[in-house]
Every structure is written in C-alpha cells, then in structure tokens.
Amino acid sequence: MCGIAGIVDFSENNIDEKTVLSMSRAMINRGPDSSGHKKFKNAILAHRRLSVVDLSKNANQPMYDKENDNTIVFNGEIYNHKSIRDDLTKEGFQYRSKSDTESILFGYKNYGSKITSQIRGMWAFAIWDNAASTLFLSRDRFGEKPLYYCLDGKRLAFASSLSAIEPALNNKEINPDAVLDLLSYEYIPSKHSIYKNVKKLPAGCNLTFNKNGLLVEE
C-alpha cells in the first residue's frame, strides 16, 4: 500500500507547496518507507512509498522520465509488468529499476492512455505529462485502490484518501445525499464522497485534465 497525491492548477495562482506536503504527511500510514514530491510550473505530485517489488532507491517516487518529461506516482501492483518490460525494452526503452512503476511510465509514453488495457493488477496512478501540460489519472478495474479528486475551477487536487485531499479543499461542505447513503447502506456507493465537491474516480476509469478541461472515460 502506497499513497499518491497532487495538485494541478492552470490558473494564475501558484500552487502552495506546503499544501501538497500536508497532503503527503496525511498518508504516512500508507507509505512509511520513503516519501518524495516533484514540482512543475502547473503541477506538484507527491508520493508515500511502501516498498514491495523493487526495494532499491531506484524505484522511489515520484518517478521521472527525463527523456520524455513524464512523471508518475503509483499505488498498487502490476502482475504482468515483466512481460510489458520485455516488450518495451525491445522498443528501445532503457530501465533504471526493476519496478512495475517504470513499466507504467514507459508504457504510457508508448501506448498513451491504452496502457491501462495492457496492464493487469490493482492500481491508482497519476502521470503528469509536462510537455503537454496534461494530467492522466487511472484506477483499476475492480476499484481495489482508492482515488479521490476535487475540481475547483482550473485547479484539480487528487489523493489516495479523503484525509489526504482535505488540506487542498477550499470548501468542505458535507454532501447530504452521501450521508443518507451512509446511514442506509453503511458505505457511500458510486463516485460520491462525504464532501459535496470531492468525487471518487470510478473503478476501471481514466481521467484526463488539461487546459481544455476534465474528461472521465471508462
């Protein structure tokens, strides 16, 4: 179990780095082994790591692909990452770790959003394409790994948990429909959360956010 978080902002406001660090600290229970964050003009991504596949520092996150200017934060495990690694190595990608994270990162460059149809496993990840100024979020088909997001104008915040996204919220208005669902079913179903302006990315869905707006696709 790891934790991912970040903010992307296309307004004229600067992203408060302290806010993202607060989001990261809220996830320390999800990833005690290491932490890191990476800052760009319009985005800051943060990660809390629980080491599983590759225990070395080479697999620490955020993981940055300098050649293609893409960065990933990832929570989960990809079961077929070795076969994807073999295919991408033949395409000329040079790995610097033994992690499944790097296979997603390179796979996104090679296949685009279709990488999610290639991988098998459980995941929630975010990729920041700095050259295209585009954020790509994805959640596994069964929704094993949580992923919350909040769109506020030209600013989008995301995180692995509600407690982690809270520092980024300007409005914490409670969603009465979610309260009713919680009392009725003892959980909040579908894409909603306890906060009116925070949503869960549905299982098996991808989210793209750039200057043109937000798009969620299955």
Phi, psi and chi 1 to 4 in degrees:
 res  aa     phi    psi   chi1   chi2   chi3   chi4
   1 MET       -  124.1 -179.2  172.6   66.0      -
   2 CYS  -120.8  179.7  -62.9      -      -      -
   3 GLY  -133.7  136.4      -      -      -      -
   4 ILE  -123.5  150.6   67.8  173.4      -      -
   5 ALA  -161.1  162.3      -      -      -      -
   6 GLY   174.6  169.0      -      -      -      -
   7 ILE  -135.4  135.4  -64.7  176.1      -      -
   8 VAL  -121.2  130.1  173.7      -      -      -
   9 ASP  -137.9  119.3 -163.7  -23.9      -      -
  10 PHE  -102.3    8.6  -67.2  113.8      -      -
  11 SER   -82.7 -174.3   71.3      -      -      -
  12 GLU   -83.9   -2.3  -64.2 -179.3   -2.7      -
  13 ASN   -80.6  141.8  -60.7  -38.9      -      -
  14 ASN   -78.7  144.1  -67.0  -36.7      -      -
  15 ILE   -75.0  130.6  -60.2  173.1      -      -
  16 ASP   -77.5  109.5 -176.1    1.6      -      -
  17 GLU   -61.6  -33.1 -168.2  168.9   -7.7      -
  18 LYS   -63.8  -33.6  -67.6 -178.7  179.7  179.4
  19 THR   -64.3  -44.3  -62.7      -      -      -
  20 VAL   -65.5  -37.9  179.6      -      -      -
  21 LEU   -65.8  -34.6  -68.1  176.9      -      -
  22 SER   -65.6  -38.9  -65.6      -      -      -
  23 MET   -61.1  -42.1  -62.9  167.7   73.5      -
  24 SER   -64.9  -44.3  176.4      -      -      -
  25 ARG   -62.3  -31.0  -75.6 -167.2  -66.2  -89.0
  26 ALA   -68.6  -11.6      -      -      -      -
  27 MET  -110.1   14.8  -59.0 -174.5  -61.9      -
  28 ILE   -58.8  -31.0 -168.6  169.5      -      -
  29 ASN   -68.1  -21.5   63.9  -51.7      -      -
  30 ARG   -84.4  -21.9  -60.9 -174.2   64.9   88.8
  31 GLY  -154.2   85.9      -      -      -      -
  32 PRO   -84.9  -10.1   30.8  -35.3      -      -
  33 ASP   -77.3  -37.3  -67.0  -25.3      -      -
  34 SER  -163.5  164.7   69.3      -      -      -
  35 SER  -145.4  158.0   65.0      -      -      -
  36 GLY  -167.8  163.7      -      -      -      -
  37 HIS  -148.2  155.9   70.3  -74.5      -      -
  38 LYS  -134.8  135.0 -169.0  166.6 -178.8   61.8
  39 LYS  -112.9  136.6 -176.5  177.0 -178.8  178.9
  40 PHE  -127.5  179.3  -60.7   89.9      -      -
  41 LYS   -60.3  -44.1  178.5 -178.2  177.8 -178.7
  42 ASN  -114.0    8.9  -65.1  110.5      -      -
  43 ALA  -154.7  148.3      -      -      -      -
  44 ILE  -134.3  127.0  -58.1 -179.6      -      -
  45 LEU  -114.8  141.3  -87.6   60.1      -      -
  46 ALA  -131.4  155.5      -      -      -      -
  47 HIS  -147.6  142.4 -173.0  -96.5      -      -
  48 ARG  -119.1  126.0  -75.0  -80.4  176.5  176.2
  49 ARG  -110.3  132.8 -175.6 -176.0 -179.9 -160.9
  50 LEU  -110.6  109.5  177.2   65.9      -      -
  51 SER   -69.9  128.6  -56.0      -      -      -
  52 VAL  -132.0  -63.1  177.1      -      -      -
  53 VAL   -79.5  -54.4  176.3      -      -      -
  54 ASP  -120.4  115.3 -178.8  -15.7      -      -
  55 LEU   -83.9   -4.8  -55.3 -175.9      -      -
  56 SER   -79.3  165.9   72.1      -      -      -
  57 LYS   -67.6  -18.9  -67.7 -177.7  179.3  179.7
  58 ASN   -62.9  -20.5  -68.7  -24.3      -      -
  59 ALA   -99.4    5.8      -      -      -      -
  60 ASN   -62.8  155.0  -76.6  -11.7      -      -
  61 GLN  -127.8  160.7  -59.0 -179.9   45.5      -
  62 PRO   -57.3  140.7  -22.7   33.3      -      -
  63 MET  -101.0  125.7 -175.8  175.6  -73.6      -
  64 TYR  -111.4  127.5  177.9   54.3      -      -
  65 ASP   -96.1   95.6  176.2    6.2      -      -
  66 LYS   -61.7  -38.0 -176.3  176.8 -179.7 -179.9
  67 GLU   -64.4  -38.1 -177.1  175.7  -13.1      -
  68 ASN  -106.9   -1.8  -61.0  -59.6      -      -
  69 ASP    59.9   40.3 -153.5   10.9      -      -
  70 ASN  -116.0  145.3  -68.1  -25.1      -      -
  71 THR  -131.7  139.2  -60.7      -      -      -
  72 ILE  -125.9  144.5 -174.3  172.0      -      -
  73 VAL  -123.8  133.8  -73.7      -      -      -
  74 PHE  -140.9  136.8  162.9   58.2      -      -
  75 ASN  -125.9  121.6  170.7   32.1      -      -
  76 GLY   141.9 -159.8      -      -      -      -
  77 GLU  -150.3  131.6 -175.0  175.4   -5.1      -
  78 ILE  -104.1  116.0  -55.2  -56.4      -      -
  79 TYR   -75.4  -28.4  -53.4  137.7      -      -
  80 ASN  -104.8   27.1   63.7  -28.5      -      -
  81 HIS   -66.6  -26.3   76.3   95.9      -      -
  82 LYS   -68.9  -38.2  -69.5 -176.7  178.2  179.1
  83 SER   -70.1  -35.9   63.2      -      -      -
  84 ILE   -66.5  -39.5  -66.7  174.7      -      -
  85 ARG   -58.6  -44.7  171.3 -170.5  -71.4  -96.1
  86 ASP   -60.4  -43.6  -68.8  -19.6      -      -
  87 ASP   -64.7  -43.1  -67.3  -20.6      -      -
  88 LEU   -73.3  -31.3  -68.6  172.4      -      -
  89 THR   -63.3  -39.7  -61.3      -      -      -
  90 LYS   -64.6  -27.1  -67.4  175.2 -176.3  177.5
  91 GLU   -81.1   -5.1  -66.0  -73.0  -20.5      -
  92 GLY   105.0    2.9      -      -      -      -
  93 PHE   -75.5  135.9  -72.6   91.5      -      -
  94 GLN  -108.3  113.6  -62.9 -178.2   -5.0      -
  95 TYR   -80.7  146.7  -79.1   73.3      -      -
  96 ARG  -117.9    3.1  -69.2  176.2  -75.7  -82.3
  97 SER  -146.3  177.1   76.2      -      -      -
  98 LYS  -107.5   17.6  -64.0 -179.8 -179.3  178.9
  99 SER   -86.3  154.7   71.6      -      -      -
 100 ASP   -72.7  -21.5   46.0   -0.9      -      -
 101 THR   -57.8  -44.2  -52.4      -      -      -
 102 GLU   -67.0  -30.3 -158.5  164.2   12.6      -
 103 SER   -68.2  -35.3  -72.5      -      -      -
 104 ILE   -68.0  -44.1  -56.5  173.8      -      -
 105 LEU   -61.2  -49.3 -176.8   59.2      -      -
 106 PHE   -70.2  -35.6  -71.8  158.0      -      -
 107 GLY   -63.0  -36.3      -      -      -      -
 108 TYR   -64.0  -39.9  177.5   77.4      -      -
 109 LYS   -65.0  -37.9  175.9   59.1 -177.9  177.7
 110 ASN   -82.9  -39.6 -161.7   57.9      -      -
 111 TYR  -109.8   -9.3  -55.8  115.4      -      -
 112 GLY    68.7 -147.4      -      -      -      -
 113 SER   -65.2  -16.2   62.3      -      -      -
 114 LYS   -70.4   -6.2  -67.3 -178.2  179.5  179.3
 115 ILE   -57.9  -29.8 -179.3   58.6      -      -
 116 THR   -69.8  -20.0   58.0      -      -      -
 117 SER   -86.4  -11.2   65.2      -      -      -
 118 GLN   -91.1  -31.3  -56.3  -89.3  -12.1      -
 119 ILE   -88.9  151.9   55.8 -179.9      -      -
 120 ARG  -126.9  126.9  -58.6  -71.5 -178.6  -91.1
 121 GLY   155.4 -153.6      -      -      -      -
 122 MET  -125.2  134.8   50.9 -177.0  177.5      -
 123 TRP  -162.4  155.1   70.2   81.4      -      -
 124 ALA  -143.1  121.1      -      -      -      -
 125 PHE  -142.5  159.2   68.0   79.4      -      -
 126 ALA  -130.4  133.0      -      -      -      -
 127 ILE  -121.1  126.2  -65.5  177.1      -      -
 128 TRP  -101.7  113.4  173.2 -112.1      -      -
 129 ASP   -90.5   99.0 -177.0  -20.8      -      -
 130 ASN   -69.0  -35.7 -164.9   46.7      -      -
 131 ALA   -65.4  -38.7      -      -      -      -
 132 ALA   -94.8   -2.2      -      -      -      -
 133 SER    49.8   53.4  -65.6      -      -      -
 134 THR  -133.0  134.1  -64.3      -      -      -
 135 LEU  -101.4  134.0  177.5   71.0      -      -
 136 PHE  -123.2  118.9 -179.7   73.5      -      -
 137 LEU  -111.5  146.2  -59.6 -179.9      -      -
 138 SER  -146.3  147.0 -179.5      -      -      -
 139 ARG  -130.6  142.2 -169.6  176.5  179.1 -155.9
 140 ASP   -63.6  165.1   65.1   81.3      -      -
 141 ARG   -62.9  -29.8  -62.0  172.0 -174.8   88.5
 142 PHE  -103.3    2.4  -66.0  100.4      -      -
 143 GLY    65.4   33.2      -      -      -      -
 144 GLU   -67.6  -33.0  -68.0 -172.7   59.7      -
 145 LYS  -104.9  127.6  -64.7  -58.4  179.6 -179.1
 146 PRO   -75.3  151.5   29.3  -35.7      -      -
 147 LEU  -156.3  115.5 -171.6   52.8      -      -
 148 TYR  -109.1  150.4  -64.3   84.2      -      -
 149 TYR  -146.9  156.8   69.2   95.1      -      -
 150 CYS  -138.4  121.4  172.6      -      -      -
 151 LEU  -100.7  123.1  179.1   63.0      -      -
 152 ASP  -131.3   90.5 -174.3    1.0      -      -
 153 GLY    67.9 -119.5      -      -      -      -
 154 LYS   -96.9   15.1  -64.1 -178.5  178.6 -179.0
 155 ARG  -119.2  130.5  176.8  179.0  179.2  -91.7
 156 LEU  -125.8  129.5 -175.8  138.8      -      -
 157 ALA  -114.7  146.5      -      -      -      -
 158 PHE  -142.6  156.5   66.5   88.9      -      -
 159 ALA  -167.6  164.9      -      -      -      -
 160 SER   -77.9  -15.3  -67.5      -      -      -
 161 SER  -146.8  161.4   65.2      -      -      -
 162 LEU   -65.1  -39.6  -84.1  176.0      -      -
 163 SER   -63.3  -30.1   60.7      -      -      -
 164 ALA   -79.0  -29.7      -      -      -      -
 165 ILE   -85.0  -18.4 -154.8  170.9      -      -
 166 GLU   -55.0  -41.9  -79.0  180.0  -12.1      -
 167 PRO   -60.7  -20.2  -25.6   35.8      -      -
 168 ALA   -93.7   -2.6      -      -      -      -
 169 LEU   -86.6  129.5  -60.2 -179.2      -      -
 170 ASN   -88.5  -19.0  -66.1  -39.2      -      -
 171 ASN  -136.2  122.6 -176.5  -15.5      -      -
 172 LYS  -114.7   39.6  -64.2 -178.1 -178.4  179.3
 173 GLU   -66.6  131.8 -175.3  178.0   -4.5      -
 174 ILE   -74.8  140.9  -61.6  -62.2      -      -
 175 ASN   -88.5  108.4 -177.3  -10.6      -      -
 176 PRO   -62.6  -32.8   21.1  -31.2      -      -
 177 ASP   -65.8  -37.2  -67.8  -27.0      -      -
 178 ALA   -67.7  -37.1      -      -      -      -
 179 VAL   -62.7  -42.8  173.6      -      -      -
 180 LEU   -62.7  -43.1 -178.7   60.4      -      -
 181 ASP   -62.4  -40.9  -73.4  -22.7      -      -
 182 LEU   -63.5  -41.8 -175.2   60.8      -      -
 183 LEU   -70.1  -32.4  -65.9  173.7      -      -
 184 SER   -81.4  -43.5  -59.9      -      -      -
 185 TYR  -112.3   -7.2  -51.0  119.4      -      -
 186 GLU    68.1   16.7  -62.2 -174.9   -7.0      -
 187 TYR  -160.0  166.3   75.6  102.3      -      -
 188 ILE  -105.5  110.2  -59.4  173.4      -      -
 189 PRO   -79.7  174.0   30.6  -34.2      -      -
 190 SER    59.7 -142.8 -172.1      -      -      -
 191 LYS   -93.0    1.7   62.0 -176.9  179.3 -180.0
 192 HIS   -86.8  167.3  -56.4  -66.9      -      -
 193 SER  -139.1 -179.9   81.5      -      -      -
 194 ILE   -68.4  -22.1 -162.8   67.1      -      -
 195 TYR   -95.5  139.8  -65.4  119.5      -      -
 196 LYS   -62.4  -35.4 -170.4  173.8  -92.1 -170.4
 197 ASN  -102.6   11.5   60.5  -23.3      -      -
 198 VAL  -114.2  130.4  176.7      -      -      -
 199 LYS  -119.3  156.9  -64.8 -178.1  178.6 -179.9
 200 LYS   -95.8  133.2  -70.0  178.6  -73.7 -170.3
 201 LEU   -69.0  123.2 -174.9   64.2      -      -
 202 PRO   -62.0  153.8  -23.8   34.9      -      -
 203 ALA   -57.1  139.2      -      -      -      -
 204 GLY    73.1   17.2      -      -      -      -
 205 CYS  -114.6  154.2  -72.4      -      -      -
 206 ASN  -117.4  148.2  -59.9  -32.5      -      -
 207 LEU  -126.3  132.2 -178.9  154.0      -      -
 208 THR  -118.9  131.2  -58.6      -      -      -
 209 PHE  -133.5  124.0  179.4   61.2      -      -
 210 ASN  -149.5 -165.9   53.2   34.5      -      -
 211 LYS   -64.2  -18.3  -67.2  179.0 -179.4  178.8
 212 ASN   -85.8   -8.1  -64.2  -38.1      -      -
 213 GLY   123.8 -159.9      -      -      -      -
 214 LEU  -118.2  138.1 -177.4  149.0      -      -
 215 LEU  -137.4  126.5  176.8   65.7      -      -
 216 VAL  -110.1  128.5  175.2      -      -      -
 217 GLU  -132.6  147.7  -63.5  178.9  -60.0      -
 218 GLU   -81.1      -  -65.3 -176.0    0.0      -
